[in-house]
């Protein structure tokens, strides 16, 4: 499953059809879900939406020729953030009824993982009002028993919240 970016405020699955096509060409069954965006929703709704999408993938992969016990989740920018939160904070997968052991790998491309305080408009829109801002940060949930993680970073400067 590939999760799109867009600063939690824009972007849509249709913008990432190229990623789905590239992964499919390599033999991967690929799903690219939409999720609700800020400012209409705030943390953690967009992560919960992604967890629900992962539940759909797990429930339906076999019907499309995939193996629901061998899921890799990936995302770019804000999508990478959502991906890492799904992988590292067990509350989201558990809440969606997803068997976390099915997640065999996680890929984050140019994602923000430690960006508190919320000092740009994108993070303020998406995370304002979080009861404990620490619990919005993937770095807080890093643990040795997480599925294998791959972080892809470019050579350009990535500002906090410019996801």
Backbone torsions as a table, in degrees:
resi	resn	phi	psi	omega
1	UNK	NA	132.5	178.9
2	UNK	-114.3	128.5	-177.0
3	UNK	-107.8	124.8	-176.5
4	UNK	-70.1	158.7	175.4
5	UNK	-96.1	-171.7	178.4
6	UNK	137.7	28.5	177.0
7	UNK	60.6	22.0	-176.7
8	UNK	62.5	4.1	-176.9
9	UNK	-117.2	-16.5	179.4
10	UNK	-152.8	-173.6	-175.1
11	UNK	94.9	156.9	178.8
12	UNK	-159.0	160.6	-176.5
13	UNK	-58.2	-34.6	-177.9
14	UNK	-61.0	-25.5	178.5
15	UNK	-71.1	-12.6	-175.2
16	UNK	-118.4	22.8	175.4
17	UNK	-57.4	-33.1	178.2
18	UNK	-60.3	-36.7	179.9
19	UNK	-68.8	-43.5	177.6
20	UNK	-61.4	-42.5	179.2
21	UNK	-64.3	-42.7	-179.9
22	UNK	-64.4	-43.2	179.6
23	UNK	-67.7	-40.9	178.0
24	UNK	-61.9	-37.9	178.9
25	UNK	-63.3	-22.9	177.3
26	UNK	-91.1	1.6	177.7
27	UNK	98.2	7.1	179.6
28	UNK	-90.1	133.5	167.2
29	UNK	-75.7	123.5	-170.9
30	UNK	-125.5	132.8	172.6
31	UNK	-117.4	137.3	177.3
32	UNK	-127.0	101.7	-176.6
33	UNK	-88.3	158.4	164.7
34	UNK	-87.5	162.7	171.0
35	UNK	-145.2	155.8	-179.2
36	UNK	-69.1	149.8	-170.4
37	UNK	-117.5	157.4	172.9
38	UNK	-76.0	151.8	7.4
39	UNK	-89.1	1.0	179.5
40	UNK	-63.2	-33.9	175.0
41	UNK	-129.6	163.1	177.6
42	UNK	-129.5	172.5	174.6
43	UNK	-49.9	133.9	7.1
44	UNK	-104.3	17.0	-172.7
45	UNK	-54.8	-43.0	-177.7
46	UNK	-66.6	-30.3	176.1
47	UNK	-72.8	-41.3	177.5
48	UNK	-61.2	-38.2	176.4
49	UNK	-61.5	-41.8	179.2
50	UNK	-67.2	-36.0	176.4
51	UNK	-64.7	-40.6	177.1
52	UNK	-63.6	-37.9	177.3
53	UNK	-65.2	-39.7	178.5
54	UNK	-65.1	-35.3	175.6
55	UNK	-61.0	-43.9	178.3
56	UNK	-60.8	-43.8	179.1
57	UNK	-59.7	-47.2	-178.6
58	UNK	-62.5	-40.2	-178.9
59	UNK	-72.8	-25.6	-170.7
60	UNK	-117.6	-6.5	-176.0
61	UNK	-56.0	-44.0	-176.5
62	UNK	-60.4	-37.0	-179.8
63	UNK	-64.3	-20.4	179.7
64	UNK	-106.9	11.0	178.1
65	UNK	90.9	8.7	179.6
66	UNK	-96.4	170.9	179.2
67	UNK	-108.9	106.7	-177.0
68	UNK	-67.5	-5.6	177.3
69	UNK	-98.1	3.7	-178.2
70	UNK	-134.6	70.7	-176.9
71	UNK	-100.4	135.9	171.0
72	UNK	-116.6	133.0	175.9
73	UNK	-113.8	139.6	-178.3
74	UNK	-140.7	158.7	176.8
75	UNK	-163.8	161.6	179.2
76	UNK	-118.3	133.0	174.3
77	UNK	59.8	-119.5	178.2
78	UNK	-59.6	-32.8	175.7
79	UNK	-65.7	-33.5	175.5
80	UNK	-66.4	-40.2	175.5
81	UNK	-58.4	-51.3	-179.0
82	UNK	-57.9	-41.7	179.6
83	UNK	-60.6	-47.1	-179.0
84	UNK	-66.8	-36.3	177.4
85	UNK	-65.8	-37.9	175.9
86	UNK	-61.9	-41.9	-176.0
87	UNK	-74.8	-33.1	-169.9
88	UNK	-101.9	-31.5	179.5
89	UNK	-102.6	106.1	-172.2
90	UNK	-63.9	-14.3	-177.7
91	UNK	-59.9	-35.5	-172.6
92	UNK	-73.9	-47.2	177.8
93	UNK	-66.5	-42.1	178.4
94	UNK	-59.4	-43.1	-179.8
95	UNK	-63.0	-27.6	179.4
96	UNK	-94.0	-0.3	-179.4
97	UNK	73.4	29.4	-179.8
98	UNK	-94.0	135.3	174.8
99	UNK	-76.7	102.8	-175.3
100	UNK	-60.5	-24.9	179.9
101	UNK	-67.8	-15.2	177.5
102	UNK	-74.3	-19.8	179.6
103	UNK	-78.8	107.7	-174.5
104	UNK	-97.2	-10.7	178.7
105	UNK	-169.8	157.2	-176.6
106	UNK	-140.0	133.8	179.7
107	UNK	-126.0	124.6	175.8
108	UNK	-115.9	121.1	-179.4
109	UNK	-108.3	114.7	176.3
110	UNK	53.2	47.0	-177.6
111	UNK	-99.4	154.2	172.9
112	UNK	-89.2	126.8	-175.7
113	UNK	-124.0	-9.7	-179.5
114	UNK	-154.5	86.7	-170.0
115	UNK	-132.4	19.5	174.1
116	UNK	-84.8	136.5	13.1
117	UNK	-79.6	159.0	-179.6
118	UNK	-80.3	93.0	-170.2
119	UNK	-112.4	7.5	174.7
120	UNK	-127.7	159.7	-174.9
121	UNK	-55.9	-40.9	-177.5
122	UNK	-61.0	-45.8	-179.2
123	UNK	-74.0	-33.0	176.3
124	UNK	-64.3	-44.7	177.8
125	UNK	-60.4	-42.3	-172.4
126	UNK	-84.7	-29.3	-170.0
127	UNK	-121.0	-4.4	-179.8
128	UNK	-57.9	137.6	178.2
129	UNK	87.9	-0.1	176.4
130	UNK	-61.3	126.7	-175.4
131	UNK	-57.4	-39.8	177.7
132	UNK	-132.5	96.5	-176.5
133	UNK	-55.0	-27.2	177.6
134	UNK	-57.1	-36.9	-176.5
135	UNK	-77.4	2.9	174.6
136	UNK	-95.7	-5.5	-171.7
137	UNK	-102.1	119.2	179.1
138	UNK	-55.0	-35.6	-177.9
139	UNK	-57.7	-30.2	180.0
140	UNK	-63.0	-29.3	-173.8
141	UNK	-100.4	5.7	-179.7
142	UNK	-56.9	135.7	-177.3
143	UNK	-155.3	153.8	-175.5
144	UNK	-66.9	-28.7	-176.1
145	UNK	-94.0	16.0	176.2
146	UNK	-68.4	157.1	173.1
147	UNK	-61.6	161.8	178.4
148	UNK	-55.7	133.3	-177.5
149	UNK	-116.0	138.0	174.0
150	UNK	-124.7	125.4	179.1
151	UNK	-109.3	123.1	177.0
152	UNK	-108.4	125.4	-179.3
153	UNK	-126.6	144.7	176.3
154	UNK	-93.0	178.1	179.8
155	UNK	-85.7	-10.8	178.8
156	UNK	-77.8	165.7	179.5
157	UNK	-79.0	129.4	178.8
158	UNK	-113.0	110.2	-179.3
159	UNK	-80.1	147.0	175.5
160	UNK	-54.9	126.2	176.4
161	UNK	82.0	-5.6	179.1
162	UNK	-86.1	47.8	-172.8
163	UNK	-80.2	NA	NA
